[in-house]
């Protein structure tokens, strides 16, 4: 007797579940788009700006050696590497580099601030410490104040647009006329702006030390002192010439 095997569900086609597609990972940006990369950008561009401030401060002190000495210094800046390169070429390159550094510094700062805000959509319930709040306000509003002051400073002493001596005058005349006692309010604004630069610089230099990995328990004290000392020296160095002019020490 032949056994009959019914063919039914056993031989029915089996529907295999569709395999889930593995999501394509998003392309990660380069180093400069990362938080660490932007911090490095801030540190490097900050170093460029600090170098400029130191040289600028030393140049301003030339006013104590007389108008001729100050004008010779200004002329030397414009004739660097002449006749190998045309008049003012090196100074223009340095100015462009400074502007690029400022733009990159602001871009990195704004990007990091926005990234921090997105990573923390809900504000902390606990209040930040007064020190952290102070540093945040100094870096944020100090940066805005400094940017506005730099614009005024260029219009006043570089281009002579708002300076009583005018553009055609010598650099020494623009500086002395710019801080004339009758323009005491200009000196006052300058003092406030320079103090803001000092506070911004102190926190910025310390942050740069941390970003570059130099800060540790053994070095923190020395690095904080270095940041503070650098900011104090620059503030005093920048304030002495205009105050001396305003109070009649330099005429």
ZINOR-V545546 format. One record per helix or strand of 3 or more residues. SS is the DSSP state (A for helix, B for strand). FROM is the first residue (numbers start at 1). TO is the last residue. If there is no record, write none. Layout:
SS/FROM/TO  SS/FROM/TO
//
This chain:
A/9/11  A/31/33  A/35/65  A/67/78  A/89/119  A/130/158  A/171/178  A/181/211  A/220/246
//
